[in-house]
């Protein structure tokens, strides 16, 4: 690995050396031991909690004691929201003597629901039988319970992700789809549009790729109907329809007298509607969440539900859990100063429950590859110092942001656990067809690369490959792709395109990799992948263009097409070898993930990549006009003259930065590359703002 003299700093570039470092105030150390004297009627409950090592602070005690009426609990990052939810449940049972069957606790993951029940069962005065009687479920599990108990559910639940992907792939072959969009992305698009109250038929159809995706997802929905299946989004839709029955709704309102919702900032329209209807009669609704961590708008989460909760429920009591027990004052201080610049938020300032630690360090590498070099060098030092790899997380804003660091980790044999679609950037479903063109340019008989070239010719990859292989058995060709020229199933113009593509492949070999990729994009691939500028702008198109731009950035360091292909193939082999090692019992590896996936997690050491303008905040939030799918999701048609959508987009980017910073417990390294996709970019405005205060 090449040596680097890049130094880290206590301040990001653009901040004067004399500027005071952000630091959170130290929180008072008082707990229930001193705050709840033995003379109080409920002291027995808190004494029992203390024996279990649960020492609640003042705002936590206030939330636990809350009785009837609406309660908005603003739980800052690392402030013990799970402890408060479970302790309040125990308080209702032990102190207020509430029937456990009257309690509904809604979470977002099955794991969280199970953890809640386990914690509740261990509380003083609560046994396993009582804990079991509480309805602690995810939104989907609760919706399914309603459908099975009160509805007409005749369909089977089709929730297995791998099975869903298998059906998508099978239907793709049936309709001769040429789409390169992976199943998980297709299903995410379908989910988003259904949560807006629309169907697969309402998906965009401006380009061949978009029409192909729409046809495939319509066929998928048809398959579900034919085979009597519903998915998780259908469960929420059906539950919403079920609750329109006034008699049933009244029964459920009488049954569930106390409702608590975890991670309320992440609720979508259907989820919010469900709990809102159930709580309208008695209004005993406690919602716990952090408006500063609303980062899932692309999945239908609506921040206004937590911001406007007091308006929807007049008389709402608001309690801020504002003592952070995760990060030390310097890391927390950066997060506090950063998020304070958002306008759409409930006012709150977190205090630190930890008293000391290392200040965040800032890097200004020339580009992503230098960023990766520095981080790997630092990781080697941490390994020598005895740092456990599993205690380290490398966070990034976008999927393409992992390209450089994943390459360096693989080449240096540093194990890592990657959360996402493709372990190797060059094997990404969008990138693979481009690389396959380069592979065939180097070796025209590289059979496994043929499907990646057949798809962009708008020919079914499976049937096309079957024909080529059948003809190869009769007579092998130097360019096996030429067999398609003689395939009677193709129209004349398609055969001509096959011939032209072979000529094109021959030219690619002689070009520099960067120019070869630009030619592939210009001649046909951008249009095929919906990365061109035809039709309305969407977030999906922005992501595609960004990923292809990253491929161009990677290509710049290779002298020949053959060199780039060899490197990509080597990375794939090394990744396969690493994955075999990671199958061993209790594997240790660095966590490489997007900030979105890191939400709710914490790590002793965090590296935040790409804290530069255009990356974080993402360039999509810096445009003059919001993408069409964002407008549709917000019910806006036409222009956004006041710029409200773009302001909301920028504030969500700031929340993403806040979530990233507050994942770190002891060490935080923030890197701001000076170059991104060939353009000079300054450090993220969020970092500079945090040092200027508000």
N, C-alpha and C positions, 0 to 999 in steps of 0.2 A: 504494500500500500504506500502511495506517495506521501511524503511528509508534508505537513501544513503548518504555517506559522500564524494562522488566524487566531486571534485572541477573543475571548468572551469579555463582556463588559457589564457593569452594574446598571447601565442605562442604555436604552435603544438609541440608534443613530438619530440625530435631530433633537435630542434632549440635552440641554446644557449641563456641564459637569457639576455645577454647584446646585442643581435641582435636587430637592429633598426626595429621598426614596419613599415610595408609598408604604405605609404600614398601618395595619388595623389596630384599633384600640384593644387593650387587654380587658377581657370580660371579668366581671366580679366573680369571685369563687364560691359565693353562697350557694348551697344546695338545700334540699328538703330537710337535711339534718338540722339546720338552723332556721329555715324558713317555715317549717311546719312543727310547732311545739307540741308536746305530748298532750296539752290541754285541749287541742282541737279534736272534734268528733271523728274526723277521718284520719287522724294521726296513725292509727293502727295499720292502715293501708300503706302509708309511706314508710313506716318502720319496717314492714314486711318487704317492701321493695328494696330498701337499703340493705337488708340482710342478704339479698340476692345481688348486691353490687350495683343496683340501679339508683343513682343519685340524680334527681331531677332538679333543674334550675328553675328560676322564677317563672319565665314565660311557659315552660313546659308544664309546671304545676298548674298554672292558670288554665291551660288547654285541657289537661286531664280532668280538672274539676268541672268543666263546662257541663251544664245540664241540658235544658231544653232550648230550642230556638236555633237559628242558623249560625254557624261558626266558620269563618274563613281563617285557616291556619297557614300563614305564610312561612314555609319551612325552608330557610336558606340552605345552601350547599353544606353538607356535613353537620347539620344542626340537630340530628336525632329524631327525624320525623317518624320513623318506624317505631322507635321506643315510645313516642307520644301516642301514636295510634293504638298500640297494644295496651299501654298503661291506661288509656282512657276507657278502652273496652273492659279491662279488669275493674276499673273504678265503677263503671255502670253496673257491673255484675255484683261486686262485693259491697259497695257502699250504697248505691242507689237501688239495689235489688231488682234490676231490670231482668225480665225473662230473656234468656239467651236467644230464644227463637224470634225475638223482636229486633234483633240486631243484624244489619246487613253491612258487610265490609267488602268494598269493591276495590280490586287492585288491577294492575295491568299485565302481570305475568303469573303463570301458575306457580312458579317458584316463590314469588312474593306472597301469594295467598297461603301456600303451605308454611312458609316461615312465620307468617302472622299467627296462624293457628297454633303452631308449635310454641311460639312465645307466649301466647295467651294461656295455653294449657299449663305453662310453668309459673304463671302469676299466682300470688297469694290468694287463697279463697276460691281458686278456680281448678276444677278437675278436668280430666280428659273428656268426660261425658258432656260437661257444660260447654267446653270449647267446641266439641263436635256439633252441638246444636246451633252454633252461630253460623250464619251463611257468610263465609269468607270465600269469595270467588272472583275470577276475572269477569270483565264485562261479557265476554263471549260465553263463558261457562254459565253465568247467571241467565243470559238470554236463552241459552239452550235448555236450562232448567225450566224456564217459563214455558217454552214451546212444548216440552215433553209432558209437563204437568197440566197445562191448561190449553194448549193449542192442538192443532191437527198436523203434527209432524209425522209425515209418512216417508220422507226422504232419509237417506243415509248421509251422515256427515262426511264430507270429503275434505279432510283437513291435513292429510299427510303431504308434506311439501314435495317429497321425492316423487310420490305418485302423481301429484298435479303436474310436475315438470315432465313426467313420462307421458302423460296424456297430451300435453302441449306439443311435445316432440312428435308423437304419433300422428296427431291431427295436422301438424306441419307437413308431414310426408303425404298425407291423404289429399290435401288441397294443393300440393306442389308449391308450398310456400318457399319463397327465397329470402325471407326475413332473417337477418343476423341477430336480432334482438333476443337476448337470453330469456328463458322462461320466467326467471324471477323478476326481471324488469317488466315483462309483459303482464304478469299477474299484479305487480305493484301499480301499473297504469290502470288496469281494470278496477282494482280496489279503489283507487283515488276517484275515478269517475263515478263509481257506484255510491261512494260516500257523498257525492254532490247531488245524488238523486237522479242520476242519468244511467244509461245502459251502454253496453259495448258498441252499439250502433252509433252512439254520439261521439266516438273517438275521431280525431282528425283524419282527413283523407286527402290531403293536398299533394302528397308525393306517392310514388309507387310503394316505397317502404311503408308509409303510413297506411295506405290502402291494404297492403298485405297484412299488417298488424291488426287492423280492424277486422278484416275477414277471418283471421285466425282466432281472435278472441270471441267473435260472434259464433264461430263454429264450436268453440270451447263451451260457451254458455248453452248452446244447443245440445252438445254432448251431455252436459250435466242434467238437462231436462229429460233427455232420452233415457238416461241411466238412473234417474231418480236420486240425484245427489244435490246437496247444497253446500256452500263453503261458509267460512266464518263471517264474511260480509253479509251473506244472505241471512245468517242467524240474527244479526242486528236489525236488518230490514224487516224480517218477520216479527221480531219481538216488538218493534215499533208499531207495527200494524195490530199486534195482539193487544197492546196497551190502549188502543183506541176504544176497546170495550169498557164502557163506564162501570159496569158491574164488577168485572174482574179487577179493574184498576182500584176500585174502592176496597175490595177484599185485600189486595196487596198493600194498600196504604195502611189499612188497619193492622196487617200482620207486621210490617217492618216499620216500627215506631222510631228507630234510631238508625240512620244511614250515615256511613262514613266512606269517603272516596279518596283513595291515594293517587298521587301524581295527577291531580286534577287539571294541571296546565296542559296535559297531553290529550284531553278528551276531544273527540270529534262530535259532529252534529248529532249522530245517532246515540252515542254514549251519553252525552249531556242530556238529550231529550229523555232518555230512560230514567235517570235518577231524578231529573226535574219533575217528571210526572209523579213518581212514587213519593216525593217529599212535599208536594204542593199542599196536602191536607194538614199535616202536623208541623212541617217546616223544621223538623229536627234533623237538619242536614249539616254534617261537618265535612268540609272539603279541605284537603291538605295538598299543598303544592307550592311551587315557586314560579311566579310569572317571569322571573329572570332566567328560567331554564326552559322556556317554551321554544323548542328548536325543531319541532316536527310538523310545521305547517304543510309540508309536501305530503304528509300522510293524513291530512285533514284536521290536525289539531288547531283549535281556534283560541288565540290568547284572550279574546274578549270575554270568554266564559269566566275566566278567573279575575280579569280586570273589572268586569261589570257585575260580579256576583253580589256585591252589596246593593246594587240597584235592583237586581232581580229579586233579592230577598231583603226588603227594608228591615232595619233593626239588626242587621248582621253584626255579630261581635267579631272583631279582627284582632288576632294575636300573632305577633311575629316571633318565630323561633329564630333568634338572632345571634346565638352563640355557636360558633363553628369549632368543632373538636377535631377537625381533620388537618387543616393547614396551619402553619405557623404565621405570625403576624405579617411578615414581609410578602409571602405568597398571597395570603388572603387580602392584604392591603391593595395589591395590584388588581385583584378581581373586583374589590369594592369600588375603587376609583374608576375602573374601566366601565362597569355597568351603570355607574351613576349618570352617565351621559345619555342614557335612554330616557325618552319622555314617557312612553307608554309603560308604566310600571307603578306598583305600589311602593311608596317611600319606605325604605328600611336600610339600615346600615349594619352589616355583620360585625361582631366582635370576635376576638380570638380567644379560644379556651386553651390554646397552647401558647407558651410564653416566649419561646425563642427558636431560631433556626436560620438557615442560609438564605440570603436574598436571591431572588431570581437572577439568572444570568442571560445576557442577550448576545446574539451572534449576528453578524452581517456578512455571510458568505457571498461569493460572486454569483453563484447559481446553485441549483439543486444538487449537482454532483459534488461540488465543494462542500455543501452542507452535509451531505452523506459521509464524505471523507472525514470531516471533523467529528461527527457524532460517533462513527465507528471507532476512531482513535480514542475518544473519551470512554466509550463502552469497554474497550480493551483495558483501560486503566481501572475502570470500576470492577471488572472481573478480577484483576490482580489484587484489588483491595478487598476482595471477598464479597462483593455485591451479588446478591442472587438475581439472576436474569429475570425471573418471574416478578420481581419487584419494580421492573422498569417498563414504562409504556412510551411508545412513540406515536403521537397523534397527528393526524393530517386532516385537512378540510375536505379534500376530494379524493376519489379513488386513484386518479392519475398522479396524485401527489406522492404516492408510495414508490413510483418507478425507480428513482435513483437510490433511495435508502434500501429497498428490497434487494436491488442488484448488489450493493456493497455488502450487505449482511450475508447474502448467499456466497459471494466470492470469498469472503473472509471466514466462512463456515461458522457464523454466529447464529445459533438456533433462534427462531422466532415463530410466534403463532400469529398468523394473519387472519383477520376477520373480513371476509369479502369474497368477491367472485373468483378472481384469477390470482393464484399465488405468484405467477410471473406475468409482468406487464405485457410481454409480447404474446402471451397466450390468452389475453382478454378477448372475449367473443367479438368485439368490435375491431381489435387490432389484428387478430389472427388472419383474416382474409388478406389484409395488406401484406403481412409477412409471408403468407403463402404465395403471393405473386412474386415476391423477392426470392423465395425458395425455388420456385419453378424457373425463375430467370437464371439461377445458378445451376439447377439440375432439373431439366424438364421432365424427367422420369421419376420424380419424387412423388409417389402415388398419394401419400397421406396429405399432400398439400393441394391436390386437385379439387376437393370439395370447396375450399376457400376461394377458388377461382371460378368454379361453376356457379355458385350462388349469385355473385354480382353480374353474371350474364343473364340473370332472371330465368335460370333453368333449375329445376329441382335437383338439389345436390345428391339425394339418394338415388333417384332413378337415373340421373345423369351418370353417376359413378357405376351403377350396375351395367349400363350400356357400354361404357368405356372398358370395363373389366371383361365383359363378354367378348368385345372385339379384340382386346389385347390377347386373349387366348387363341384367337384365330391368326392374328398378325400383329406383332409388337411394333410400335412406332417410336421414333426418337422423341416426338411430342405427342404423347397419348391423347392430349386434349383434341387433336385433329380428328379423332374418331367422331366427335360430335358434329363435325361438318357434314358427315355422311348419314346422320341420323334422320330418318324420314319423319319422325315426330316433330322436328323443329321446322319453323317457318323459314322462308328464304332469308329474311333479314337477320334471324338468329344465327343461321349458319355463317353468314357473312361476318357477324360480330365475333364468332369463334375464330375465324381466320384472322381477323384484325387483332384479336387479343394475343394470338401466338406471335404475330409480328411485333406487337407491343412488348411482350415478354423478352424477346430477343434484344430489344433496344435497352431495356432496363439494366441488364447486366453491365453495360458499359458506363452507366451514369454513377455519380456519387450517390450514396444512399439517401441523403437529404433531397436531392433533386429527383431521384426515382420515386420517392414517396409523394413529393409534391405533384409529380406527373400523374401518378395513380389517382390521387385525390381530384386533380383538375379534370382529367379525362372522363372519369366515371364514378369514382368511389364516394365522393361527397354527396352526389345526388342519390346514389344507391342507399347510403346510410343515413339520409335525411340530415346531412351536415352542411348542405348548401343554404343559401339565403332565400330560397323560394318558399312561398307560403308564409304564414305568420310565425313570429319568433316564439319559441317555447323553451322551458327549462330543459326538456329532453334534448333538444337540438343543441343548446348551449353545452350540455355535458358531452355530447358526441364530438362537437368541434374541439372542446378543450382536451379530450382524450387523444384525438388525432394530432392536435398541436403538440402535445407532449411527446408523441412518437417522433415528430420532426425534431424536437429538441434532443431526443436520444440519438437520432441518426447523425447529428452533426459531429459526433466524436469518432465516427468510423470512416475509413478511407475508401473502402469498397463494399459493394453489396454482399459479396461473399463473406467478408469479415463480420458484418452485422448479423447475417444469418447464422454463422458459426457461433457467435457470442450468445444469441438468443437460444439456440439449441443447447448450448452448454448450461445456461441458466436453468432450463427446463429439467435437464438431467440432475443438476445439483439440488434443485428443489425436490425432486422425487426421492433422492437419497436422504435429504433432510427430513422429509415426511415419514420415511421409514424409521428413522431414529426417534422421531417424536411419537411413534406408536408405542414406545416402551412405557413401562409403568411410571406414573408421575413425571412426565416430561417437563423440563424447565426451558423456558424460552421467553424472549422479549415479546411484549404484546404490541402488535402493529395494527392500528385500527383508526377509523375515522372518529372525529370528535363525537358524532352522533351515537356511535356504538359504545363510546366510553361513558356516556351519561349514566349516572348512578354508581359508577365504579370509582375506586381510588387507588393510588399507587405511591409508594415512597418516592419514586423518581419519575418525572415526566419530561419528555422532549416534545415541544410543539413545533412542527415544521411549517414553513410557508406563511409566516406572519407578516405578509407583505400585501400592499394594495393590489387588488385584482385576484388575490388568492384568498385572503381573509382580511377584509371583506372580499367576498367573491365578486368577480366582475359583473355577474348578473344583477347584483344589487346596486351597481354603480351606473347602470344605463339610464337613458332619459325616459324610457317607456317600459312598463312592466310587460313580461311575456304574456301571450294570449291565455295560456293555461292558468297563470296566476290570476289574471282578471276574471276568468270563468269561475275559479274556485272562490273568489270573493264577491261574485255576483255583479261584477262591473263589466259594462259593455262600452266599447268605444275608447276614447282617450281618458287619461287620468290627469286632468288639468291641474289639480292641486298637489299632485305628486305624493298622495297619501300612500299608495301602494309601494312606491320605491322607498319612502321613508320607513314603512313597516319592514320592508326587505332588509334595509340597512340595520335596523334595530335588531332584527333576528340574527344577522351576522354578528352583531356585537354580543348577543346572548351566547352564540356559539363560542366566541372567544372566551367569554366568561366561564362557560362550562369547562372548556379546555384547561384554563388556568387553575380552576378550583378542583381539578382531579388530583393535583400534586400535594403530597403531605410534607416532604422534607426538601426535595430538590426540584427546581423547575428551570429548564433551559428553553429559551424562546428564540427561534431562528427566523430571520427576515432576509431571504435571498435578494440580491440587488438586481438580478435579471430573471425574467419569467417569460418563456416563449419568445425570446429574442428582443424583449423590450425592457428598458430600465424602469424599475418600480421602487418607490420609497417604502420604508417600513410601514406596517399597518397603522392607520390613523388611531386605532383603538389603543395602541401602546403609547403613542405620543400624548393622546388625550389624558391617559391615566396619570401622567406625570405633571400635567398642567392643572389638574383638579377642576372642580366645577363650583 
